[in-house]
Amino acid sequence: MDDQLGKSMLYLSRADVAAAGPAMPQIISAVEQMFREKAEGRTEMPPKIGVHPMPDAFIHAMPAAIVAQKAVGMKWVAGYPENSKRGLPYISGVFILNDADTGFPVAFMDCTWITAQRTGAATAVAAKYLARPDSTKVGVLGCGVQGRSNLEALSVCFPLKKVYAYDTHPERAKTYAEEMRAKFNIEAAAVAQAKEAVIDSDIVVTAGPILRKPHATISSGWLRKGAFASLVDFDSYWHPEALHEADKFCTDDGLQLDHYREIGYFQDIPAIYADLAELVAGRKPGRQAKEERTMACNLGLALDDVATAPLIYQKAVEKGIGVRLPL
Ligand SMILES: NC(=O)c1ccc[n+]([C@@H]2O[C@H](COP(=O)([O-])OP(=O)(O)OC[C@H]3O[C@@H](n4cnc5c(N)ncnc54)[C@H](O)[C@@H]3O)[C@@H](O)[C@H]2O)c1
């Protein structure tokens, strides 16, 4: 047992979390294993509750537990689309990791790195089951934090050769392309139109702002046959007709999707074919034909964070990172 249990908790700043950070393949495995546990009903996750102090902004409370892994905690995370005008990131917040046996908090950490990495990992898990294994070209729309972590995760699972980068701020797409070219040793093109990032891509990741009323830029006919799309920004980027072209439309949690529908999101999306737990557990087949268009709209689950945070805590303890705060 941790000799500090009940006496102190480990505080990890944003930089500490990144320094401790487990590698992406480990996070993808942890998230995939979590979906297996979820399929067996061995997880607990109440629907996201939150407050909305500004239009299209949110602060969510996200508790969850993975029983077998004794992983339990809660994220308190904000998403503010207007933050970029102030030079601030879209996402901010904290995560509390608890001891499953006593309930005591063991760590208190910045949650931006976890949010970035686990969301990328969830895209990779969905893509493992829904994308063509020979996918080489990725289109990224929204070249921010998620644009980066999603490509990183996809690079773990696919033989990537090229990324098309589109951002409403062209200089961000250019910087992103340069960074990704160097980081993953792939071709990277900053493109001037959203369509150019979609039409030739095997995998499309949309990661702009989440809007209750979609801007619906991506039209029907853009996503080519055989492609997979990860809708990190929900349905905001997609015209309903383009969404309805999907042969298989999946999500990470059907109940959470229903909850979002009730509060005004997702007014015109296809029927859900499967959730990720069903795909990972083999209860429903993923991609079955080369020509299928597949989509995953992962809402981002408290369980993703709870699967990832213990890895960060363990690494931080091993590496002696962070500051002890008395309880
Ligand atoms: N589904 C999930 O699990 C999950 C988790 C975390 C974040 N998100 C969402 O992902 C999105 C991106 O988050 P982030 O942290 O990367 O934000 P970010 O601010 O780091 O990046 C967003 C980028 O999108 C660009 N952009 C804005 N409008 C655009 C448009 N119409 N087309 C192309 N680019 C556009 C911005 O210039 C910026 O570069 C947000 O909507 C956030 O809520 C989803």
The ligand as an SDF file (V2000), in Angstrom:
LIG
                    3D

 44 48  0  0  0  0  0  0  0  0999 V2000
  -14.9450   13.8350  -28.4030 N   0  0  0  0  0  0  0  0  0  0  0  0
  -14.0480   13.9460  -27.4480 C   0  0  0  0  0  0  0  0  0  0  0  0
  -13.7630   13.0270  -26.7180 O   0  0  0  0  0  0  0  0  0  0  0  0
  -13.3040   15.2370  -27.3060 C   0  0  0  0  0  0  0  0  0  0  0  0
  -12.3160   15.3490  -26.3240 C   0  0  0  0  0  0  0  0  0  0  0  0
  -11.6110   16.5410  -26.2530 C   0  0  0  0  0  0  0  0  0  0  0  0
  -11.8940   17.5880  -27.1070 C   0  0  0  0  0  0  0  0  0  0  0  0
  -12.9070   17.4300  -28.0110 N   0  0  0  0  0  0  0  0  0  0  0  0
  -13.2420   18.4830  -28.9400 C   0  0  0  0  0  0  0  0  0  0  0  0
  -12.2430   18.5610  -29.9340 O   0  0  0  0  0  0  0  0  0  0  0  0
  -12.2530   19.8470  -30.5060 C   0  0  0  0  0  0  0  0  0  0  0  0
  -10.8450   20.3530  -30.6330 C   0  0  0  0  0  0  0  0  0  0  0  0
  -10.2850   20.5200  -29.3540 O   0  0  0  0  0  0  0  0  0  0  0  0
   -8.7730   21.0060  -29.2070 P   0  0  0  0  0  0  0  0  0  0  0  0
   -8.4060   20.8440  -27.7810 O   0  0  0  0  0  0  0  0  0  0  0  0
   -7.9330   20.3590  -30.2550 O   0  0  0  0  0  0  0  0  0  0  0  0
   -8.9310   22.5580  -29.5540 O   0  0  0  0  0  0  0  0  0  0  0  0
   -7.8070   23.5280  -30.1110 P   0  0  0  0  0  0  0  0  0  0  0  0
   -8.2620   24.9100  -29.8060 O   0  0  0  0  0  0  0  0  0  0  0  0
   -6.4570   23.1050  -29.6500 O   0  0  0  0  0  0  0  0  0  0  0  0
   -7.8520   23.3030  -31.6860 O   0  0  0  0  0  0  0  0  0  0  0  0
   -8.9640   23.5960  -32.4730 C   0  0  0  0  0  0  0  0  0  0  0  0
   -8.4470   24.0310  -33.8400 C   0  0  0  0  0  0  0  0  0  0  0  0
   -9.5510   24.0870  -34.7250 O   0  0  0  0  0  0  0  0  0  0  0  0
   -9.4040   25.2360  -35.5400 C   0  0  0  0  0  0  0  0  0  0  0  0
  -10.7240   25.5310  -36.0890 N   0  0  0  0  0  0  0  0  0  0  0  0
  -11.7580   26.2460  -35.5950 C   0  0  0  0  0  0  0  0  0  0  0  0
  -12.8300   26.1600  -36.4110 N   0  0  0  0  0  0  0  0  0  0  0  0
  -12.4740   25.3580  -37.4360 C   0  0  0  0  0  0  0  0  0  0  0  0
  -13.1100   24.8860  -38.5950 C   0  0  0  0  0  0  0  0  0  0  0  0
  -14.3820   25.1770  -38.8580 N   0  0  0  0  0  0  0  0  0  0  0  0
  -12.4080   24.0900  -39.4250 N   0  0  0  0  0  0  0  0  0  0  0  0
  -11.1220   23.7580  -39.1960 C   0  0  0  0  0  0  0  0  0  0  0  0
  -10.4480   24.1900  -38.1040 N   0  0  0  0  0  0  0  0  0  0  0  0
  -11.1260   24.9560  -37.2410 C   0  0  0  0  0  0  0  0  0  0  0  0
   -8.8030   26.2690  -34.6400 C   0  0  0  0  0  0  0  0  0  0  0  0
   -8.1590   27.2900  -35.4030 O   0  0  0  0  0  0  0  0  0  0  0  0
   -7.7990   25.4090  -33.8460 C   0  0  0  0  0  0  0  0  0  0  0  0
   -6.5560   25.3360  -34.5000 O   0  0  0  0  0  0  0  0  0  0  0  0
  -13.1460   20.6820  -29.5840 C   0  0  0  0  0  0  0  0  0  0  0  0
  -14.3940   20.7960  -30.1860 O   0  0  0  0  0  0  0  0  0  0  0  0
  -13.2470   19.8570  -28.3340 C   0  0  0  0  0  0  0  0  0  0  0  0
  -14.4400   20.0660  -27.6160 O   0  0  0  0  0  0  0  0  0  0  0  0
  -13.6010   16.2810  -28.1430 C   0  0  0  0  0  0  0  0  0  0  0  0
  1  2  1  0
  2  3  2  0
  2  4  1  0
  4  5  1  0
  4 44  2  0
  5  6  2  0
  6  7  1  0
  7  8  2  0
  8  9  1  0
  8 44  1  0
  9 10  1  0
  9 42  1  0
 10 11  1  0
 11 12  1  0
 11 40  1  0
 12 13  1  0
 13 14  1  0
 14 15  2  0
 14 16  1  0
 14 17  1  0
 17 18  1  0
 18 19  2  0
 18 20  1  0
 18 21  1  0
 21 22  1  0
 22 23  1  0
 23 24  1  0
 23 38  1  0
 24 25  1  0
 25 26  1  0
 25 36  1  0
 26 27  1  0
 26 35  1  0
 27 28  2  0
 28 29  1  0
 29 30  1  0
 29 35  2  0
 30 31  1  0
 30 32  2  0
 32 33  1  0
 33 34  2  0
 34 35  1  0
 36 37  1  0
 36 38  1  0
 38 39  1  0
 40 41  1  0
 40 42  1  0
 42 43  1  0
M  CHG  2   8   1  16  -1
M  END
$$$$
